Amino acid sequence: MSADITLLRSVTEEIANRLRQAGLHHPTSLIAATSSLERCRATAERTGIDLQTLSRLGRKAELMLIRGIGIVYVDLLDHLDVRSVADLAASSTESLYARMHAVEDTRIAWRLPSRSDLDRWIQQAQAQYTGVKAMQPGNARLAGETNTANLD
């Protein structure tokens, strides 16, 4: 995976440097480092990045694992308050499409996704979220989240 989580608009240069130094600039490595409350705490201690920021970035990294969603579309979804796979799974194609076109003037993305793109993203998110919900209840994740710790 070639995406670099440190290129997200919400990542400051200081946080980007800390993530790079810790080897956590790719989505899969960041997801692993934030996959439970215990891991998120250890990562926070190692990097000096606060728990809430790491949790948010971990959820954005999970969105980047959905085929077709890259850094620009994660930023666009974030602008629309779709900040996790769970949020995307709960979205409707028509509502998300309309909301994206209502903020088109923000110029976050040079091309907005089509309805069929959104359909595929939502289907992938629903499949991913359903799989996580079926996991045994003994894990450290908090309700309503996917693979990363929810600390908000």
Secondary structure by P-SEA (a helix, b strand, c coil): ccccccccccccaaaaaaaaaaccccaaaaaaaaccaaaaaaaaaaccccaaaaaaaaaaaaaaacccccaaaaaaaaaaccccaaaaaaccaaaaaaaaaaacccccccccccaaaaaaaaaaaaaaaaaaaacccccccccccccccccc
